[in-house]
Amino acid sequence: MMEAKSRVESVFDLIWGVGIRLVLLFGIGYFVYRVRAVIVAVLLAAVLTYAILPLVDFLCRYHVRGMKRRTQRVVATILVFIVMISLSVSFMLAFFGQIGVEVTGLKSNFGSYVAQLDEMMSGIRAWYGTLSPDLQKLLSTDNLGKLQERVISFCTAAVSKTVDWLGHVVELILIPVLAFYFTLDSRSLKREFVALAPRRARREALAILHEINCVMRSYVIGQIILCVIAGVVVGGVLSMVGMPYVILLSILSGVTRAVPIIGPIIAGVVIVLLATIKSPMLGLYMLIFFSILHFVESKFIMPKLIGHRMELHPALVIIVLLIGAEFFGVLGMFLAAPVAAIIRTLIRYYIIKPKELRVWGLTNPSPAAVDAPAIAEPIAGTIESA
C-alpha cells in the first residue's frame, strides 16, 4: 500500500513539476511578448553602444593629468556622441537635397519603368512558349505568381511590423539615452551583472558575458564596416557605368547590407532590374558585379572582421532572419544573427558540452579545470578589464 502510494505521489510530483515549469515558461513568454518593444529598444541601444564604445575606450586609454578617470570617461563619451551626431547631421544635410531629387525622378519615371518591365515580360512569355511542355510545367506562371505573392507578402509584413514598432516614440527616445549610460557605465554594469550570479558560478557567468560581448562587438563593428564598403563600392561602380539614382542606390546597398544574406539580395535585385531596363547587357554586368561582391564579402572580408564566433550555416541564418522578421520586422532581421550565435554558444556550453569546448580560456569538461591556476589568470584579467 505504501509502495502504491509512493508511486502515486511520484507521478503527482512529476506532473506538478512539469506543470509549474510550463506555467513559468508561458509566463516568461507572455512577459517578453508584452515588453517586446522595450527589448528591441535595449538591443538597439546595445548595438549603438558597441559601435561607440571602442572610440570611448581609445580616448580613455591614456589618463589625462589633473582629471579623474570617471570625469575623463564622461568627457570622452559626450565628445564621441557629439561627433557622431554632427557627422550624421552633416551627412543628411550634404545629401538630403540630392536624395530628394533622385526620389522625385524615380517617382516620375516609375510608370515608364513598369511599362518597360511589362515589355520585357512579354518577351520572356514569348520565349516561354518555345519551351517543351515539361519545362513549361516546371516554370508555370502559377508557381511564379505564388512565389511572387509570398515574397511581396513577406516584405510587406516586415515593413509593416517595423513601422508599427517605430510608432513607439518613448522607446525611440530611450535608445540614445540608454546607449549613453551603457557606454559611460559599461564596466560597472558588467560587475553588477556578474554579482547577480552565485559566487561559485561568477567565473562562468563572466566567461559567458565575455563571449556575448565578443559576439556582439565583432558583429556590430563588422556590419558597420561592411555597410560602408558596400555603399562606397556600389556607388563608385554605378557612377562609372552611368547608372541613375547613384546616391539613393548606394544608401540602399549600404543599409540593406546590415541584414545578412537577404539584405544584399534585395539591393542587388533592385539595381539589376534598373540596369536591365537601361540595357540588358548592363543588367548582366551588374549581376556579375554583385555576385563577385557577395563572394568577396562572405569569403574574405567577413571572416576577417567577424571571425569564427558568427559561423552560422546560411540555412540557419535564413530561418532566424524569418523568425526575427515575424516578431520585430526589419529590426528583428538585423538582430537575429547575433542573437542566434549567442543562443548557439549557450546551448553548446550548457547542453551539448563537448570535451574540447573552450570558452575564453574556460574549459568545460570538469570543475577541476575551471579552478586551475592557468585558467584563473585570464579570467582574473577579464575581471579587471571589465
Secondary structure, 3 states (H helix, E strand, C coil): CHHHHHHHHHHHHHHHHHHHHHHHHHHHHHHHHHCHHHHHHHHHHHHHHHHHHHHHHHHCCCCCCCCCHHHHHHHHHHHHHHHHHHHHHHHHHHHHHHHHHHHHHHHHHHHHHHHHHHHHHHHHHHHHHCCCHHHHHHCCHHHHHHHHHHHHHHHHHHHHHHHHHHCCHHHHHHHHHHHHHHHHCHHHHHHHHHHCCCHHHHHHHHHHHHHHHHHHHHHHHHHHHHHHHHHHHHHHHHHHHCCCCHHHHHHHHHHHCCCCCHHHHHHHHHHHHHHHHHCHHHHHHHHHHHHHHHHHHHHHHHHHHHHHHHCCCHHHHHHHHHHHHHHHHHHHHHHHHHHHHHHHHHHHHHHHCCCCCEECCEECCCHHHHCCHHHHHHHHHHHHHC
